Amino acid sequence: EAQVTQNPRYLITVTGKKLTVTCSQNMNHEYMSWYRQDPGLGLRQIYYSMNVEVTDKGDVPEGYKVSRKEKRNFPLILESPSPNQTSLYFCASSSPWLEEFFGPGTRLTVL
Amino acid sequence: TQLLEQSPQFLSIQEGENLTVYCNSSSVFSSLQWYRQEPGEGPVLLVTVVTGGEVKKLKRLTFQFGDARKDSSLHITAAQPGDTGLYLCAEGGGSNYKLTFGKGTLLTVNP
C-alpha cells in the first residue's frame, strides 16, 4: 500500500529537549516536505527536499532542521523546542505532476 | 508567494442541502488542487484542475476553474455527514513541486 508514515503520532515534551519526528514514504517519490498546521493559519511549509541531499527552506523554517540521506526518509529535527512550536505536523511526498501524499500527522505539544 | 483566499471560513449545513465554497487569488494559478482533510488525518487530494474554464465532477462534487484561472469553486450537491471536513485549495505543484495552500473551509454537515 502506497503510504507516508510518521512517528510518533503524538508527543508531549518540554522546552529545550531535542526531538526528531520521522517520516518515511514507500512510493519512490523525489519530493518530500514538512508542514505545520495551526488554527487560523492553515498549512505552512517548513522545509522541503527535491531529492537526496537536496533540501531547502519553506515558509516557516526557523527552529527546525531536516536531512535527506535516503530517498525514502525525511526526518524533522527540533534542536531546542519552544512552546510556539506546539502544532500539528504533516510530512508529504510527491513526484512531478502527481498528487501530494500526506502522512497521518504528528501532534506535538511543547510545555 | 501567491496568497489564496478561501471562503467561507466555516460552513454548517443540514444533510441534503447544497453548498459552494470558493478559492480566489489575485494572481493566475498555474494549476489548482482541492484537498479534503478529515479530523485526525492528513489532507487527501480530490481533484486537480489545470485549464481555464475546466469543470470536473466527482460523484456529488463539482469543481470549476475560472476562465482567467484566478478562481475556483467546489459545489457539493445533497451534502451528507460524510462530507464533513476541512476543504483546502492549493496552487502549484507540477515540475516545481511546491504547493501553497489556502486556509481552508471547515464544513460540518449535520444529520
Boltz contact constraints between the chains, C-beta under 6 A:
constraints:
  - contact:
      token1: [A, 31]
      token2: [B, 97]
      max_distance: 6.0
  - contact:
      token1: [A, 42]
      token2: [B, 101]
      max_distance: 6.0
  - contact:
      token1: [A, 42]
      token2: [B, 103]
      max_distance: 6.0
  - contact:
      token1: [A, 42]
      token2: [B, 104]
      max_distance: 6.0
  - contact:
      token1: [A, 43]
      token2: [B, 101]
      max_distance: 6.0
  - contact:
      token1: [A, 90]
      token2: [B, 42]
      max_distance: 6.0
  - contact:
      token1: [A, 96]
      token2: [B, 95]
      max_distance: 6.0
  - contact:
      token1: [A, 97]
      token2: [B, 94]
      max_distance: 6.0
  - contact:
      token1: [A, 99]
      token2: [B, 45]
      max_distance: 6.0
  - contact:
      token1: [A, 102]
      token2: [B, 42]
      max_distance: 6.0
  - contact:
      token1: [A, 102]
      token2: [B, 43]
      max_distance: 6.0
  - contact:
      token1: [A, 103]
      token2: [B, 42]
      max_distance: 6.0
  - contact:
      token1: [A, 104]
      token2: [B, 42]
      max_distance: 6.0
  - contact:
      token1: [A, 105]
      token2: [B, 42]
      max_distance: 6.0
